[in-house]
Amino acid sequence: MKFTQLPVATAILCALYPQISFAEQTTDVEANLEKIEIVGIRQNRISEGATGLALEIDETPQSISVISAEQLKNYSAFNINDALRLAPGINVEEWETNRTNYTSRGFEIKNTQIDGVGLPNDWGIVTGAMEAYGYEKIEVIRGANGLLTGVGNASGTLNYVRKRPKNENGGEIGVSVGSWDFKRLQADYSLLLTESGSWAARFVAAAEDKESYLDGLENNREFFSAVVDGQLTDNSTVTIGYSYQDADTDGNTWGGLVYNYTDGTQAKWDVSDTTTQEWTMWDTINTSAFVEYNYVFANAWQLQASYNFRGFEEQDKLFYAYGTIDKDTNLGLNGSPGRYDSEIDADLFEIKAFGAFELFGKEHQASFGVSHAKSDDVMYQHPFDFANTPAAGPTPAFPYDLDAIPEPEWLTPVLYSDIEQKLTRYFGSAQLNITDKLFTVVGFNAIEFERSGMNAGASIDNDESETSPYIGFTYKLNDDLNLYASYSDIYQPQEQADYNGQYLAPTKGTNFETGVKASWFDDALMTTFAYFTAEQDNFAQYAGLTEDGIYYYEGVSIESEGYEFEVTGKITDAMNIVASYTYIDVTDENGDDTNKWAPRDVVGVTVDYALTDAVVVGLNGRWQSKIESTDYNVKQGSYALLNAFARWNINDQVAVQANVNNITDEQYINSLQTVGYYGAPTNGSLTLTYKF
């Protein structure tokens, strides 16, 4: 490749390196062409944020936060649950040991993406502890986000950004040990495959083993990912990636603790107490693979085509305890065992074009495309002889021994559910510069959604379509201050079924947000204030149990509003800060408070400070207001959690880091979305990292 022979390369390099003048690009760049000619194009990965357009965060008419790689390292956030606890406006509802919901603005986040593409999560549930080391950062987009996914409620979207090859050889190895026999080994290495840097690879691996403060609970997790990308031609690149996670759990819970006494008071247990039995287990395998092709045209427009695969397998043996407890005898609980095998395969194809264009003397940008997703979800249930199974009946006095209740004799598995889902999406968005200070973002999504099969004996046949608009405005008061407003439709297919076993019709509604984003200290610090409202009709709400003991739901109307304030960036050259405050108010169609499991007030602060060039310390704190579970009559008062770290960079290659979590040893119920269990008491870890 020669610079003078390719006009498109000039345009690309000018776009990628605007700090270099054109004169410098035609002289100095040519001299260094072998170093940047390929890798500059290969690494042009600007986040598309909430709009599908290459906008800066302060220009995007929606609330966005980023959990950086530095934050993940500082607080030893090795899994996604710990990572998202660092995010402003996000609640991690870990209501049992192996299943978690992430919520924002009082609702479950059901849309998860990887590198901007993905499928909605069933029920918004994440099963097992997902490895975080394979991601460079996590973007948290709060509010309705139909522009990216075509579906969504008023909560938000999580976008996990994969680690991809760098433009140099190098990596790191880390070893960690900690409380409850915690042991971890991780490695990350980026490798140039060609001398010019046109092809490169990155390999990430982690292995973790840990016991728990909960009696009988043990977890181990192994993770591996590989990504290869490079230049096919002067104008095109391809990226191929694969990841695999195998996680095994013994002594897991199914549901949370029971806090209800028969006299109506709330029980308090030891932090280590659990309803599980030693024969329980929950093993999962998560697999993903992707291929991404990019082509840059002579006018700098780009065409991107991608295929993503996600696979999930699980095998579990579960024990659920329910009822109310007599305060004098601690009797009153009943057991319910279960055993399930599941497999989910999901495929997503997407093709889109994006770039800039001129109209009425101004430059604008646009993006449009089509995607098709298909998923197959099959679950088998292992029956048992109910009459001859001690696990399906009254339990001993709680807390009981881990070997108090024998494992059932499981029978031949039978098909429990077999569901196929298809989602085809046609989408487009544009940033139109009306004046030098005012621009608008407009977009649309047209989707076709199909769901068919069988669930718990009920036949399923859904066929829906919807077109949703999006519009936002950003007004630049000056170089440091932007005002914004945005409107989006809400459309979310639901997984909850009515009394007859049929899925509820989709939730529909509107979401509005307005705010101000300000930059300080030469863009070193950014503050955001946002006010938001949402109306959702036919929102699924628990309505009771059928005669067969199956949960059923009914659709209700819900309104929510609130505001957020966030500060992120550098206070000084030595101090970084992320601070936030979120307030929400969620009411039902009668005007009464609902979703009370979501705290109305949440404050978060993360600060790190470089004491010297070699020593960095930091503190993370989170306070939330009281919550309650209406269905189970359980309450949790307001509480605060404090975590800290200190890292000594011994030299350019070796660093040692200490982390302490829950410094004040707060005892708290970690979720009341259903009913959870107690969060972890004071614990710590020590990590040694070697870079090479």
HELIX and SHEET records of a PDB file:
HELIX    1   1 PHE A    3  GLN A    5  5                                   3    
HELIX    2   2 PRO A    7  LEU A   16  1                                  10    
HELIX    3   3 PHE A   22  ALA A   31  1                                  10    
HELIX    4   4 LEU A   33  ILE A   36  1                                   4    
HELIX    5   5 VAL A   39  ARG A   42  1                                   4    
HELIX    6   6 ILE A   57  GLU A   59  5                                   3    
HELIX    7   7 ALA A   69  ASN A   74  1                                   6    
HELIX    8   8 ILE A   80  LEU A   84  1                                   5    
HELIX    9   9 ASP A  122  GLY A  124  5                                   3    
HELIX   10  10 GLY A  146  THR A  149  1                                   4    
HELIX   11  11 PHE A  386  ASN A  388  5                                   3    
SHEET    1   A 4 SER A  63  ILE A  67  0                                        
SHEET    2   A 4 TYR A 135  ARG A 142 -1                                        
SHEET    3   A 4 GLY A 156  ARG A 162 -1                                        
SHEET    4   A 4 ASN A 111  ILE A 114  1                                        
SHEET    1   B 3 ASN A  91  GLU A  96  0                                        
SHEET    2   B 3 ARG A  99  SER A 104 -1                                        
SHEET    3   B 3 PHE A 107  GLU A 108 -1                                        
SHEET    1   C 3 ASN A  91  GLU A  96  0                                        
SHEET    2   C 3 ARG A  99  SER A 104 -1                                        
SHEET    3   C 3 ILE A 125  THR A 127 -1                                        
SHEET    1   D23 GLY A 170  GLY A 178  0                                        
SHEET    2   D23 PHE A 182  LEU A 192 -1                                        
SHEET    3   D23 TRP A 199  LYS A 210 -1                                        
SHEET    4   D23 GLU A 218  THR A 233 -1                                        
SHEET    5   D23 SER A 236  ASP A 250 -1                                        
SHEET    6   D23 MET A 281  VAL A 296 -1                                        
SHEET    7   D23 GLN A 302  GLY A 323 -1                                        
SHEET    8   D23 LEU A 333  LEU A 359 -1                                        
SHEET    9   D23 LYS A 362  GLN A 381 -1                                        
SHEET   10   D23 VAL A 414  ASN A 433 -1                                        
SHEET   11   D23 LEU A 438  ASN A 455 -1                                        
SHEET   12   D23 ALA A 458  ASN A 478 -1                                        
SHEET   13   D23 LEU A 481  GLN A 492 -1                                        
SHEET   14   D23 THR A 507  TRP A 520 -1                                        
SHEET   15   D23 LEU A 525  LEU A 545 -1                                        
SHEET   16   D23 TYR A 551  THR A 572 -1                                        
SHEET   17   D23 MET A 575  ASP A 588 -1                                        
SHEET   18   D23 ASP A 601  ALA A 610 -1                                        
SHEET   19   D23 VAL A 615  GLN A 624 -1                                        
SHEET   20   D23 TYR A 639  ASN A 649 -1                                        
SHEET   21   D23 VAL A 654  ASN A 661 -1                                        
SHEET   22   D23 ASN A 683  LYS A 691 -1                                        
SHEET   23   D23 GLY A 170  GLY A 178 -1                                        
SHEET    1   E 2 ILE A 627  SER A 629  0                                        
SHEET    2   E 2 VAL A 634  GLN A 636 -1                                        
END                                                                             
